Amino acid sequence: MVNRTHAYIVFGVGILLIIAAAVLKVPIGIGPGAALAFLGLALFGLSFIPLAAAPAEPPPPMSFPAKLAGIFFEPSSVFRNLRAHPRWLAALVLTSLLAFAYATAFVQRLTPERIVNFTNDKVAERFNLPPEQMAQAKADQIADAKSPAKTAGRAVTTFVFSFFMAAVLAGLYVLAVLLFGGRLGFWQALAVWVWAAVPVEIIRTVLSLVLLYIKDPDDIHPVLGQGGLVTDNLGILVRSAEHPVFFAILSFFGVLSFYRLWLTATGLRHASDKLSSGSAWAIAIIFWLIGMLMLTAFSALFGGIMS
């Protein structure tokens, strides 16, 4: 459940940040304030969704450190606990901070100039944009990337985007479980999505940060590297520049991808009511395939940026 008072506070802070950026010219940009205002409205709307009925004899709530350790070594017990106590905020903050930390380190290591110039040159080539327009866009983006205030603001937008995606997927999980004959509350579904991502994001981010500072920056792709530097999938078999669609498909066949798939199936099974293990796996695989198709479509449209 969401406390509506918290929703009001988040919305109010967002409005204040918008005023600070637009009226007082504080160099943070409109983005963070708009993101928080949107988050406040979303939390207010979601506050009307009731908490699903807990099991007859619910276990005591696990602490965050206990869940963090358990999600690696005994995920079933964590997801059973989340069924009775669907707490997700701390885990979402953790994964958002990991994403923000890696993105910030990536920009500093490769430099804003290299990333912005490479990306904009590829976009201009793909869409035949005028050089004057791209020159101004490059200058603005480089300045934004070097601004400490806007860098801090990206921590806010990263969290809000993560929450938005988690909420959308949680709603789809609820519908999918219903179609397969089970029952799953929205807050339980949200907790499953968030906590299933925690081990994968910790492993991927920590290893990517290590590789980021071990490898020569010139050997790191300015676009593909933003998603992480861990090569644990079959995408290594093809060149992304030559076969972007095959690269996107094969990148889903990897250790961390299958680990996330297993965690999702485990979470759906233990956080739902009357959902069989087979149905939980079917739902997890369906969403895994949808993700693959979406990335494949994106690669088909923007594959030139990967070269």
VOSE-81183 format. One line per field, with one value per atom (N, C-alpha, C): atom name; residue number from 1; x, y, z. Coordinates in steps of 0.05 Angstrom, whole numbers, padded with zeros to 5 digits. Layout:
<pases>
atom <- (CA,...)
nr <- (NUM,...)
east <- (X,...)
north <- (Y,...)
up <- (Z,...)
</pases>
This chain:
<pases>
atom <- (N,CA,C,N,CA,C,N,CA,C,N,CA,C,N,CA,C,N,CA,C,N,CA,C,N,CA,C,N,CA,C,N,CA,C,N,CA,C,N,CA,C,N,CA,C,N,CA,C,N,CA,C,N,CA,C,N,CA,C,N,CA,C,N,CA,C,N,CA,C,N,CA,C,N,CA,C,N,CA,C,N,CA,C,N,CA,C,N,CA,C,N,CA,C,N,CA,C,N,CA,C,N,CA,C,N,CA,C,N,CA,C,N,CA,C,N,CA,C,N,CA,C,N,CA,C,N,CA,C,N,CA,C,N,CA,C,N,CA,C,N,CA,C,N,CA,C,N,CA,C,N,CA,C,N,CA,C,N,CA,C,N,CA,C,N,CA,C,N,CA,C,N,CA,C,N,CA,C,N,CA,C,N,CA,C,N,CA,C,N,CA,C,N,CA,C,N,CA,C,N,CA,C,N,CA,C,N,CA,C,N,CA,C,N,CA,C,N,CA,C,N,CA,C,N,CA,C,N,CA,C,N,CA,C,N,CA,C,N,CA,C,N,CA,C,N,CA,C,N,CA,C,N,CA,C,N,CA,C,N,CA,C,N,CA,C,N,CA,C,N,CA,C,N,CA,C,N,CA,C,N,CA,C,N,CA,C,N,CA,C,N,CA,C,N,CA,C,N,CA,C,N,CA,C,N,CA,C,N,CA,C,N,CA,C,N,CA,C,N,CA,C,N,CA,C,N,CA,C,N,CA,C,N,CA,C,N,CA,C,N,CA,C,N,CA,C,N,CA,C,N,CA,C,N,CA,C,N,CA,C,N,CA,C,N,CA,C,N,CA,C,N,CA,C,N,CA,C,N,CA,C,N,CA,C,N,CA,C,N,CA,C,N,CA,C,N,CA,C,N,CA,C,N,CA,C,N,CA,C,N,CA,C,N,CA,C,N,CA,C,N,CA,C,N,CA,C,N,CA,C,N,CA,C,N,CA,C,N,CA,C,N,CA,C,N,CA,C,N,CA,C,N,CA,C,N,CA,C,N,CA,C,N,CA,C,N,CA,C,N,CA,C,N,CA,C,N,CA,C,N,CA,C,N,CA,C,N,CA,C,N,CA,C,N,CA,C,N,CA,C,N,CA,C,N,CA,C,N,CA,C,N,CA,C,N,CA,C,N,CA,C,N,CA,C,N,CA,C,N,CA,C,N,CA,C,N,CA,C,N,CA,C,N,CA,C,N,CA,C,N,CA,C,N,CA,C,N,CA,C,N,CA,C,N,CA,C,N,CA,C,N,CA,C,N,CA,C,N,CA,C,N,CA,C,N,CA,C,N,CA,C,N,CA,C,N,CA,C,N,CA,C,N,CA,C,N,CA,C,N,CA,C,N,CA,C,N,CA,C,N,CA,C,N,CA,C,N,CA,C,N,CA,C,N,CA,C,N,CA,C,N,CA,C,N,CA,C,N,CA,C,N,CA,C,N,CA,C,N,CA,C,N,CA,C,N,CA,C,N,CA,C,N,CA,C,N,CA,C,N,CA,C,N,CA,C,N,CA,C,N,CA,C,N,CA,C,N,CA,C,N,CA,C,N,CA,C,N,CA,C,N,CA,C,N,CA,C,N,CA,C,N,CA,C,N,CA,C,N,CA,C,N,CA,C,N,CA,C,N,CA,C,N,CA,C,N,CA,C,N,CA,C,N,CA,C,N,CA,C,N,CA,C,N,CA,C,N,CA,C,N,CA,C,N,CA,C,N,CA,C,N,CA,C,N,CA,C,N,CA,C,N,CA,C,N,CA,C,N,CA,C,N,CA,C,N,CA,C,N,CA,C,N,CA,C,N,CA,C,N,CA,C,N,CA,C,N,CA,C,N,CA,C,N,CA,C,N,CA,C,N,CA,C,N,CA,C,N,CA,C,N,CA,C,N,CA,C,N,CA,C,N,CA,C,N,CA,C,N,CA,C,N,CA,C,N,CA,C,N,CA,C,N,CA,C,N,CA,C,N,CA,C,N,CA,C,N,CA,C,N,CA,C,N,CA,C,N,CA,C,N,CA,C,N,CA,C,N,CA,C,N,CA,C,N,CA,C,N,CA,C,N,CA,C,N,CA,C,N,CA,C,N,CA,C,N,CA,C,N,CA,C,N,CA,C,N,CA,C,N,CA,C,N,CA,C,N,CA,C,N,CA,C,N,CA,C,N,CA,C,N,CA,C,N,CA,C,N,CA,C,N,CA,C,N,CA,C,N,CA,C,N,CA,C,N,CA,C,N,CA,C,N,CA,C,N,CA,C,N,CA,C,N,CA,C,N,CA,C,N,CA,C,N,CA,C,N,CA,C,N,CA,C,N,CA,C,N,CA,C,N,CA,C,N,CA,C,N,CA,C,N,CA,C,N,CA,C,N,CA,C,N,CA,C)
nr <- (1,1,1,2,2,2,3,3,3,4,4,4,5,5,5,6,6,6,7,7,7,8,8,8,9,9,9,10,10,10,11,11,11,12,12,12,13,13,13,14,14,14,15,15,15,16,16,16,17,17,17,18,18,18,19,19,19,20,20,20,21,21,21,22,22,22,23,23,23,24,24,24,25,25,25,26,26,26,27,27,27,28,28,28,29,29,29,30,30,30,31,31,31,32,32,32,33,33,33,34,34,34,35,35,35,36,36,36,37,37,37,38,38,38,39,39,39,40,40,40,41,41,41,42,42,42,43,43,43,44,44,44,45,45,45,46,46,46,47,47,47,48,48,48,49,49,49,50,50,50,51,51,51,52,52,52,53,53,53,54,54,54,55,55,55,56,56,56,57,57,57,58,58,58,59,59,59,60,60,60,61,61,61,62,62,62,63,63,63,64,64,64,65,65,65,66,66,66,67,67,67,68,68,68,69,69,69,70,70,70,71,71,71,72,72,72,73,73,73,74,74,74,75,75,75,76,76,76,77,77,77,78,78,78,79,79,79,80,80,80,81,81,81,82,82,82,83,83,83,84,84,84,85,85,85,86,86,86,87,87,87,88,88,88,89,89,89,90,90,90,91,91,91,92,92,92,93,93,93,94,94,94,95,95,95,96,96,96,97,97,97,98,98,98,99,99,99,100,100,100,101,101,101,102,102,102,103,103,103,104,104,104,105,105,105,106,106,106,107,107,107,108,108,108,109,109,109,110,110,110,111,111,111,112,112,112,113,113,113,114,114,114,115,115,115,116,116,116,117,117,117,118,118,118,119,119,119,120,120,120,121,121,121,122,122,122,123,123,123,124,124,124,125,125,125,126,126,126,127,127,127,128,128,128,129,129,129,130,130,130,131,131,131,132,132,132,133,133,133,134,134,134,135,135,135,136,136,136,137,137,137,138,138,138,139,139,139,140,140,140,141,141,141,142,142,142,143,143,143,144,144,144,145,145,145,146,146,146,147,147,147,148,148,148,149,149,149,150,150,150,151,151,151,152,152,152,153,153,153,154,154,154,155,155,155,156,156,156,157,157,157,158,158,158,159,159,159,160,160,160,161,161,161,162,162,162,163,163,163,164,164,164,165,165,165,166,166,166,167,167,167,168,168,168,169,169,169,170,170,170,171,171,171,172,172,172,173,173,173,174,174,174,175,175,175,176,176,176,177,177,177,178,178,178,179,179,179,180,180,180,181,181,181,182,182,182,183,183,183,184,184,184,185,185,185,186,186,186,187,187,187,188,188,188,189,189,189,190,190,190,191,191,191,192,192,192,193,193,193,194,194,194,195,195,195,196,196,196,197,197,197,198,198,198,199,199,199,200,200,200,201,201,201,202,202,202,203,203,203,204,204,204,205,205,205,206,206,206,207,207,207,208,208,208,209,209,209,210,210,210,211,211,211,212,212,212,213,213,213,214,214,214,215,215,215,216,216,216,217,217,217,218,218,218,219,219,219,220,220,220,221,221,221,222,222,222,223,223,223,224,224,224,225,225,225,226,226,226,227,227,227,228,228,228,229,229,229,230,230,230,231,231,231,232,232,232,233,233,233,234,234,234,235,235,235,236,236,236,237,237,237,238,238,238,239,239,239,240,240,240,241,241,241,242,242,242,243,243,243,244,244,244,245,245,245,246,246,246,247,247,247,248,248,248,249,249,249,250,250,250,251,251,251,252,252,252,253,253,253,254,254,254,255,255,255,256,256,256,257,257,257,258,258,258,259,259,259,260,260,260,261,261,261,262,262,262,263,263,263,264,264,264,265,265,265,266,266,266,267,267,267,268,268,268,269,269,269,270,270,270,271,271,271,272,272,272,273,273,273,274,274,274,275,275,275,276,276,276,277,277,277,278,278,278,279,279,279,280,280,280,281,281,281,282,282,282,283,283,283,284,284,284,285,285,285,286,286,286,287,287,287,288,288,288,289,289,289,290,290,290,291,291,291,292,292,292,293,293,293,294,294,294,295,295,295,296,296,296,297,297,297,298,298,298,299,299,299,300,300,300,301,301,301,302,302,302,303,303,303,304,304,304,305,305,305,306,306,306,307,307,307)
east <- (00017,00000,00017,00006,00020,00005,00020,00009,00004,-00021,-00027,-00012,-00006,00009,00036,00049,00074,00071,00049,00044,00042,00028,00025,00053,00069,00096,00113,00113,00129,00120,00093,00083,00091,00089,00096,00125,00143,00172,00177,00162,00165,00158,00135,00127,00147,00158,00178,00203,00211,00235,00230,00205,00198,00200,00189,00190,00219,00235,00263,00278,00272,00285,00275,00248,00236,00237,00233,00231,00257,00268,00292,00318,00315,00337,00358,00350,00368,00376,00401,00410,00406,00382,00376,00359,00347,00329,00301,00283,00255,00251,00268,00264,00259,00277,00273,00247,00240,00215,00191,00191,00169,00167,00189,00189,00177,00185,00173,00144,00135,00107,00091,00102,00089,00088,00110,00110,00090,00087,00067,00039,00033,00006,00002,00023,00021,00016,00031,00028,00000,-00010,-00037,-00057,-00055,-00073,-00071,-00046,-00041,-00049,-00052,-00059,-00087,-00103,-00130,-00131,-00109,-00107,-00103,-00122,-00119,-00098,-00088,-00069,-00084,-00074,-00087,-00086,-00106,-00108,-00083,-00073,-00049,-00056,-00037,-00043,-00054,-00067,-00080,-00061,-00037,-00017,00008,00007,00030,00055,00078,00104,00110,00127,00136,00151,00150,00164,00194,00207,00236,00248,00270,00284,00296,00303,00315,00342,00360,00385,00379,00359,00352,00342,00325,00315,00337,00356,00378,00396,00401,00417,00401,00375,00359,00353,00351,00344,00366,00391,00412,00412,00407,00411,00386,00364,00338,00315,00314,00294,00265,00260,00232,00221,00237,00228,00224,00240,00237,00211,00205,00180,00155,00158,00135,00130,00152,00149,00137,00145,00134,00104,00095,00066,00050,00061,00047,00055,00080,00090,00104,00089,00100,00114,00138,00154,00174,00175,00191,00208,00202,00215,00245,00255,00284,00298,00287,00299,00300,00278,00278,00298,00301,00321,00349,00354,00380,00386,00368,00373,00375,00360,00362,00389,00398,00424,00447,00444,00464,00465,00441,00440,00451,00445,00455,00485,00495,00524,00540,00530,00544,00543,00519,00516,00534,00536,00554,00583,00591,00619,00626,00607,00611,00617,00601,00605,00631,00639,00664,00688,00685,00708,00712,00690,00692,00692,00685,00682,00656,00643,00618,00622,00645,00650,00649,00662,00662,00635,00620,00594,00575,00574,00555,00561,00587,00594,00588,00595,00590,00560,00544,00515,00502,00509,00496,00505,00530,00538,00523,00518,00503,00474,00462,00434,00432,00451,00451,00453,00471,00474,00449,00436,00412,00389,00385,00361,00368,00393,00401,00394,00403,00398,00419,00412,00431,00454,00478,00501,00498,00485,00482,00465,00443,00426,00440,00456,00469,00492,00505,00526,00515,00492,00480,00471,00460,00451,00475,00497,00521,00531,00532,00541,00523,00497,00478,00481,00483,00485,00511,00533,00558,00558,00546,00544,00526,00504,00487,00502,00517,00532,00553,00563,00584,00573,00547,00535,00530,00542,00537,00507,00494,00466,00449,00454,00438,00445,00470,00478,00462,00460,00445,00415,00405,00377,00371,00392,00387,00383,00393,00387,00357,00344,00315,00300,00307,00293,00298,00321,00327,00308,00304,00286,00258,00248,00221,00216,00235,00231,00230,00248,00248,00221,00210,00184,00162,00163,00142,00142,00166,00168,00159,00167,00159,00129,00116,00087,00072,00082,00069,00071,00095,00099,00084,00081,00066,00037,00026,-00002,-00005,00014,00013,00016,00033,00035,00008,-00006,-00032,-00051,-00052,-00070,-00062,-00036,-00026,-00033,-00028,-00034,-00064,-00081,-00110,-00117,-00104,-00110,-00102,-00082,-00072,-00086,-00107,-00123,-00114,-00095,-00085,-00095,-00085,-00091,-00065,-00061,-00037,-00045,-00040,-00045,-00025,-00033,-00015,00011,00009,00033,00051,00040,00056,00071,00056,00068,00091,00086,00107,00132,00128,00150,00165,00150,00163,00181,00171,00186,00212,00209,00231,00252,00244,00263,00276,00262,00274,00297,00297,00318,00343,00339,00361,00387,00386,00412,00425,00409,00420,00433,00420,00431,00456,00456,00480,00504,00500,00522,00531,00512,00519,00533,00523,00535,00562,00566,00592,00613,00606,00626,00631,00610,00613,00631,00628,00645,00674,00678,00706,00718,00703,00712,00716,00699,00700,00727,00739,00764,00788,00783,00805,00810,00789,00791,00800,00813,00820,00794,00789,00764,00759,00781,00778,00767,00768,00758,00728,00717,00689,00670,00649,00630,00614,00613,00600,00570,00557,00528,00522,00533,00528,00538,00560,00572,00555,00536,00519,00501,00496,00479,00494,00520,00537,00559,00579,00603,00606,00587,00589,00581,00598,00592,00587,00562,00554,00534,00531,00509,00520,00503,00511,00515,00509,00514,00543,00560,00589,00595,00577,00582,00579,00566,00562,00571,00577,00584,00558,00555,00531,00528,00550,00549,00539,00546,00539,00512,00505,00480,00466,00455,00443,00419,00403,00379,00388,00406,00415,00429,00444,00458,00437,00416,00395,00382,00376,00364,00383,00408,00427,00434,00432,00439,00420,00396,00378,00384,00402,00410,00437,00434,00458,00452,00473,00471,00453,00459,00443,00414,00410,00383,00367,00379,00365,00361,00381,00378,00354,00351,00328,00302,00303,00279,00271,00290,00285,00274,00286,00277,00248,00242,00215,00194,00201,00182,00179,00201,00200,00183,00187,00172,00142,00135,00107,00094,00108,00098,00092,00110,00108,00093,00090,00076,00047,00039,00012,-00003,-00029,-00047,-00058,-00057,-00068,-00055,-00029,-00015,00006,00004,00022,00050,00069,00097,00099,00085,00085,00074,00052,00040,00058,00072,00090,00113,00123,00144,00134,00110,00098,00096,00087,00084,00111,00131,00158,00170,00166,00177,00163,00137,00122,00133,00138,00149,00178,00193,00220,00220,00202,00200,00191,00172,00163,00187,00203,00226,00245,00249,00267,00256,00230,00218,00221,00217,00219,00247,00267,00295,00302,00292,00297,00286,00261,00249,00266,00274,00290,00317,00329,00354,00351,00328,00322,00320,00309,00305,00330,00345,00367,00394,00395,00419,00445,00442,00466,00480,00467,00480,00499,00495,00512,00539,00542,00566,00589)
north <- (-00024,00000,00025,00047,00072,00092,00105,00126,00151,00161,00184,00209,00211,00234,00234,00211,00209,00218,00210,00218,00248,00261,00290,00303,00292,00304,00302,00278,00274,00293,00296,00314,00343,00351,00378,00384,00365,00369,00372,00356,00358,00385,00396,00423,00444,00442,00461,00460,00436,00433,00445,00442,00454,00484,00495,00524,00534,00518,00526,00526,00507,00505,00526,00530,00547,00577,00583,00611,00621,00605,00614,00607,00592,00585,00568,00552,00533,00512,00507,00490,00460,00452,00424,00413,00432,00423,00417,00416,00410,00380,00363,00334,00323,00328,00317,00325,00351,00360,00347,00346,00334,00305,00291,00263,00258,00275,00272,00279,00299,00306,00283,00271,00248,00225,00221,00199,00203,00228,00234,00228,00236,00230,00200,00186,00157,00143,00152,00140,00145,00169,00176,00157,00153,00134,00106,00097,00069,00065,00087,00084,00073,00074,00063,00033,00021,-00008,-00021,-00037,-00049,-00071,-00076,-00098,-00124,-00144,-00170,-00184,-00201,-00215,-00232,-00231,-00246,-00275,-00293,-00321,-00324,-00347,-00351,-00348,-00358,-00355,-00342,-00316,-00302,-00304,-00307,-00306,-00278,-00274,-00247,-00234,-00208,-00195,-00198,-00203,-00205,-00176,-00172,-00146,-00144,-00120,-00116,-00131,-00130,-00146,-00176,-00186,-00214,-00221,-00204,-00209,-00207,-00188,-00184,-00209,-00220,-00245,-00268,-00270,-00292,-00294,-00271,-00271,-00285,-00286,-00301,-00331,-00336,-00364,-00379,-00366,-00379,-00362,-00357,-00339,-00347,-00373,-00382,-00371,-00372,-00361,-00331,-00317,-00288,-00282,-00296,-00290,-00299,-00320,-00327,-00305,-00293,-00272,-00247,-00242,-00219,-00222,-00247,-00251,-00239,-00243,-00232,-00203,-00196,-00169,-00158,-00148,-00140,-00113,-00113,-00089,-00088,-00066,-00064,-00039,-00018,00008,00006,-00006,-00006,-00021,-00043,-00058,-00041,-00026,-00010,00013,00025,00046,00034,00010,-00003,-00007,-00019,-00024,00002,00023,00049,00062,00060,00071,00057,00031,00015,00025,00027,00037,00065,00082,00110,00110,00094,00094,00084,00063,00053,00073,00085,00104,00128,00138,00161,00154,00131,00122,00117,00107,00102,00128,00149,00175,00187,00185,00196,00181,00155,00139,00143,00144,00146,00175,00193,00222,00229,00250,00259,00264,00276,00283,00258,00237,00213,00201,00199,00186,00203,00229,00246,00248,00252,00254,00229,00206,00180,00177,00180,00175,00194,00220,00239,00236,00229,00223,00200,00179,00157,00164,00180,00189,00206,00225,00243,00227,00206,00189,00173,00164,00147,00163,00187,00203,00228,00229,00251,00278,00284,00309,00330,00356,00377,00379,00385,00387,00409,00432,00454,00446,00431,00422,00403,00385,00365,00378,00399,00412,00425,00438,00450,00429,00407,00385,00373,00370,00359,00377,00403,00422,00421,00421,00420,00395,00372,00346,00343,00353,00352,00369,00393,00411,00398,00385,00372,00349,00334,00311,00320,00344,00354,00369,00375,00390,00373,00379,00363,00363,00386,00388,00370,00370,00353,00323,00318,00290,00280,00297,00289,00286,00303,00301,00275,00264,00239,00215,00218,00198,00196,00220,00221,00209,00217,00207,00177,00168,00139,00123,00133,00119,00120,00143,00145,00128,00127,00109,00080,00073,00045,00038,00057,00052,00049,00067,00066,00039,00030,00004,-00019,-00018,-00039,-00039,-00016,-00015,-00025,-00019,-00029,-00059,-00069,-00098,-00112,-00100,-00112,-00115,-00094,-00096,-00119,-00122,-00143,-00171,-00172,-00197,-00206,-00186,-00192,-00204,-00191,-00201,-00229,-00233,-00259,-00281,-00276,-00296,-00303,-00282,-00287,-00305,-00300,-00316,-00345,-00350,-00377,-00390,-00377,-00389,-00383,-00365,-00359,-00331,-00323,-00296,-00284,-00258,-00244,-00215,-00205,-00176,-00158,-00134,-00115,-00110,-00106,-00100,-00124,-00148,-00173,-00175,-00168,-00169,-00149,-00125,-00105,-00114,-00127,-00137,-00159,-00176,-00197,-00186,-00167,-00155,-00142,-00126,-00112,-00130,-00149,-00167,-00187,-00195,-00213,-00200,-00173,-00159,-00154,-00156,-00148,-00164,-00191,-00205,-00201,-00200,-00197,-00169,-00149,-00122,-00118,-00130,-00128,-00142,-00166,-00180,-00165,-00157,-00144,-00117,-00102,-00075,-00077,-00094,-00097,-00106,-00127,-00137,-00116,-00102,-00081,-00058,-00050,-00029,-00038,-00063,-00073,-00073,-00083,-00084,-00056,-00037,-00010,00003,-00004,00008,-00010,-00034,-00052,-00049,-00047,-00046,-00018,-00018,00008,00021,00046,00059,00059,00059,00058,00032,00011,-00015,-00019,00001,-00001,00014,00001,00013,00035,00059,00082,00078,00061,00056,00029,00008,-00019,-00021,-00008,-00010,00002,00020,00032,00012,-00010,-00031,-00050,-00047,-00065,-00077,-00087,-00097,-00127,-00140,-00169,-00184,-00200,-00217,-00245,-00251,-00277,-00291,-00280,-00290,-00297,-00308,-00317,-00294,-00269,-00247,-00244,-00256,-00255,-00269,-00286,-00301,-00285,-00262,-00245,-00217,-00202,-00174,-00157,-00140,-00124,-00105,-00095,-00076,-00090,-00115,-00129,-00143,-00153,-00168,-00159,-00134,-00123,-00139,-00150,-00165,-00192,-00206,-00231,-00226,-00204,-00198,-00194,-00179,-00174,-00200,-00218,-00244,-00261,-00263,-00281,-00270,-00243,-00231,-00240,-00250,-00260,-00288,-00302,-00329,-00327,-00321,-00318,-00326,-00328,-00337,-00318,-00292,-00274,-00272,-00274,-00273,-00297,-00321,-00345,-00344,-00332,-00329,-00312,-00290,-00272,-00286,-00302,-00317,-00337,-00351,-00369,-00355,-00332,-00317,-00307,-00298,-00289,-00312,-00335,-00358,-00366,-00366,-00373,-00352,-00327,-00306,-00308,-00311,-00314,-00338,-00360,-00384,-00380,-00368,-00367,-00342,-00321,-00297,-00298,-00318,-00320,-00341,-00341,-00361,-00378,-00404,-00423,-00421,-00416,-00416,-00438,-00456,-00479,-00470,-00487,-00482,-00479,-00497,-00496,-00470,-00461,-00435,-00412,-00413,-00391,-00390,-00413,-00414,-00404,-00412,-00403,-00372,-00360,-00331,-00318,-00328,-00317,-00319,-00341,-00345,-00326,-00322,-00304,-00276,-00266,-00239,-00238,-00259,-00261,-00258,-00272,-00271,-00243,-00231,-00204,-00184,-00187,-00170,-00174,-00199,-00205,-00192,-00195,-00183,-00153,-00140,-00111,-00102,-00115,-00108,-00114,-00135,-00142,-00121,-00112,-00091,-00065,-00058,-00034,-00036,-00060,-00064,-00063,-00072,-00071,-00042,-00025,00003,00020,00014,00031,00016,-00005,-00022,-00007,00015,00029,00042,00048,00060,00040,00014,-00006,-00010,00002,-00002,00014)
up <- (00000,00000,00000,-00010,-00011,00007,00024,00041,00024,00024,00007,00015,00041,00050,00037,00033,00019,-00010,-00022,-00050,-00052,-00033,-00033,-00030,-00013,-00008,-00033,-00046,-00070,-00092,-00095,-00115,-00109,-00084,-00076,-00081,-00074,-00079,-00109,-00125,-00154,-00165,-00155,-00163,-00155,-00131,-00122,-00139,-00147,-00164,-00192,-00202,-00228,-00226,-00204,-00201,-00198,-00183,-00180,-00207,-00224,-00250,-00270,-00270,-00290,-00282,-00257,-00248,-00236,-00218,-00204,-00220,-00242,-00260,-00246,-00227,-00215,-00236,-00241,-00264,-00260,-00254,-00251,-00274,-00289,-00311,-00300,-00319,-00311,-00305,-00316,-00314,-00287,-00267,-00240,-00227,-00229,-00218,-00231,-00258,-00272,-00265,-00262,-00255,-00228,-00208,-00181,-00181,-00196,-00197,-00209,-00230,-00242,-00222,-00208,-00188,-00166,-00157,-00136,-00146,-00171,-00182,-00185,-00194,-00197,-00170,-00150,-00123,-00112,-00117,-00108,-00121,-00147,-00160,-00150,-00147,-00138,-00108,-00093,-00065,-00062,-00083,-00081,-00086,-00094,-00098,-00071,-00062,-00035,-00034,-00011,-00007,-00008,-00023,-00024,00003,00007,00032,00037,00061,00069,00074,00073,00080,00108,00113,00139,00162,00160,00181,00169,00166,00153,00170,00157,00172,00180,00200,00207,00184,00181,00159,00162,00139,00139,00137,00149,00147,00119,00111,00085,00082,00102,00099,00097,00111,00109,00081,00070,00043,00023,00027,00008,00007,00030,00031,00021,00029,00021,-00009,-00022,-00051,-00067,-00056,-00069,-00062,-00037,-00027,-00022,-00017,-00012,-00022,-00049,-00059,-00054,-00053,-00048,-00022,-00001,00025,00024,00009,00006,-00008,-00029,-00044,-00029,-00013,00005,00025,00036,00055,00041,00016,00002,-00004,-00005,-00010,00014,00038,00062,00067,00060,00066,00040,00021,-00005,-00003,00008,00010,-00012,-00026,-00051,-00053,-00037,-00040,-00037,-00016,-00011,-00034,-00043,-00065,-00091,-00096,-00120,-00118,-00094,-00090,-00096,-00086,-00090,-00119,-00134,-00163,-00178,-00170,-00184,-00179,-00154,-00147,-00162,-00165,-00180,-00209,-00221,-00249,-00252,-00233,-00234,-00230,-00212,-00206,-00231,-00244,-00267,-00290,-00295,-00317,-00312,-00288,-00282,-00286,-00276,-00279,-00308,-00323,-00352,-00367,-00361,-00374,-00367,-00342,-00333,-00345,-00347,-00358,-00388,-00403,-00432,-00441,-00424,-00428,-00443,-00435,-00448,-00478,-00485,-00513,-00531,-00523,-00540,-00543,-00520,-00521,-00538,-00532,-00546,-00576,-00582,-00611,-00626,-00614,-00628,-00633,-00611,-00613,-00633,-00631,-00649,-00678,-00683,-00710,-00722,-00706,-00717,-00722,-00704,-00707,-00732,-00736,-00759,-00785,-00784,-00807,-00813,-00792,-00796,-00806,-00797,-00804,-00821,-00830,-00849,-00838,-00813,-00800,-00808,-00808,-00816,-00795,-00804,-00786,-00765,-00773,-00755,-00731,-00736,-00715,-00696,-00707,-00691,-00675,-00686,-00671,-00645,-00647,-00624,-00604,-00614,-00597,-00582,-00596,-00583,-00560,-00566,-00546,-00521,-00525,-00503,-00486,-00500,-00486,-00471,-00482,-00468,-00443,-00446,-00422,-00401,-00409,-00389,-00375,-00391,-00379,-00359,-00363,-00345,-00321,-00321,-00299,-00275,-00252,-00227,-00219,-00223,-00215,-00232,-00258,-00275,-00272,-00265,-00259,-00235,-00214,-00190,-00197,-00215,-00223,-00237,-00251,-00265,-00245,-00221,-00201,-00195,-00195,-00191,-00215,-00239,-00263,-00266,-00259,-00261,-00243,-00218,-00199,-00209,-00219,-00228,-00252,-00270,-00294,-00285,-00266,-00256,-00243,-00228,-00215,-00236,-00256,-00277,-00291,-00299,-00313,-00294,-00269,-00250,-00246,-00245,-00240,-00265,-00289,-00313,-00314,-00309,-00310,-00288,-00265,-00243,-00251,-00264,-00274,-00294,-00312,-00332,-00319,-00298,-00283,-00271,-00259,-00247,-00267,-00291,-00312,-00322,-00325,-00335,-00315,-00289,-00269,-00269,-00272,-00273,-00297,-00320,-00344,-00340,-00323,-00318,-00294,-00284,-00262,-00234,-00230,-00204,-00195,-00172,-00161,-00151,-00158,-00150,-00146,-00122,-00117,-00131,-00136,-00150,-00134,-00108,-00092,-00090,-00090,-00091,-00118,-00140,-00166,-00169,-00158,-00158,-00143,-00120,-00104,-00119,-00133,-00148,-00170,-00185,-00207,-00196,-00175,-00164,-00152,-00135,-00122,-00140,-00162,-00181,-00196,-00196,-00210,-00193,-00166,-00148,-00152,-00151,-00154,-00180,-00202,-00228,-00231,-00221,-00223,-00206,-00183,-00166,-00180,-00190,-00203,-00228,-00245,-00270,-00265,-00246,-00241,-00229,-00209,-00196,-00216,-00232,-00252,-00273,-00282,-00303,-00293,-00268,-00257,-00256,-00248,-00248,-00276,-00296,-00323,-00335,-00326,-00336,-00331,-00307,-00300,-00306,-00314,-00323,-00353,-00368,-00397,-00406,-00429,-00442,-00451,-00444,-00453,-00483,-00498,-00527,-00537,-00521,-00529,-00520,-00507,-00498,-00517,-00525,-00544,-00530,-00541,-00527,-00523,-00539,-00536,-00523,-00534,-00523,-00494,-00488,-00462,-00440,-00448,-00428,-00414,-00427,-00415,-00397,-00395,-00379,-00396,-00383,-00397,-00393,-00380,-00375,-00400,-00410,-00434,-00425,-00420,-00410,-00428,-00453,-00470,-00498,-00515,-00541,-00561,-00552,-00570,-00578,-00563,-00569,-00595,-00605,-00630,-00655,-00653,-00677,-00672,-00693,-00690,-00690,-00670,-00668,-00692,-00702,-00724,-00750,-00754,-00779,-00777,-00753,-00750,-00724,-00724,-00699,-00689,-00708,-00700,-00687,-00700,-00688,-00662,-00660,-00635,-00613,-00619,-00598,-00589,-00608,-00601,-00584,-00593,-00579,-00551,-00548,-00522,-00500,-00507,-00487,-00478,-00491,-00484,-00468,-00442,-00426,-00397,-00381,-00354,-00337,-00338,-00322,-00332,-00358,-00368,-00359,-00359,-00349,-00319,-00305,-00276,-00269,-00284,-00279,-00286,-00307,-00315,-00293,-00282,-00260,-00235,-00228,-00205,-00210,-00234,-00239,-00236,-00248,-00245,-00216,-00201,-00172,-00157,-00163,-00150,-00155,-00180,-00188,-00174,-00173,-00161,-00131,-00116,-00087,-00077,-00094,-00086,-00094,-00111,-00121,-00105,-00109,-00098,-00120,-00117,-00136,-00164,-00165,-00190,-00190,-00209,-00210,-00219,-00214,-00222,-00252,-00267,-00296,-00307,-00294,-00303,-00297,-00274,-00267,-00288,-00295,-00316,-00343,-00350,-00375,-00376,-00354,-00353,-00355,-00340,-00341,-00369,-00382,-00409,-00429,-00426,-00444,-00442,-00418,-00414,-00424,-00421,-00431,-00461,-00474,-00504,-00513,-00498,-00505,-00504,-00483,-00481,-00504,-00512,-00535,-00560,-00565,-00589,-00590,-00567,-00566,-00572,-00560,-00565,-00594,-00605,-00633,-00652,-00646,-00663,-00661,-00637,-00633,-00649,-00648,-00662,-00692,-00702,-00731,-00740,-00722,-00730,-00726,-00705,-00697,-00696,-00712,-00711,-00719,-00735,-00744,-00721,-00699,-00676,-00663,-00667,-00654,-00669,-00693,-00708,-00698)
</pases>
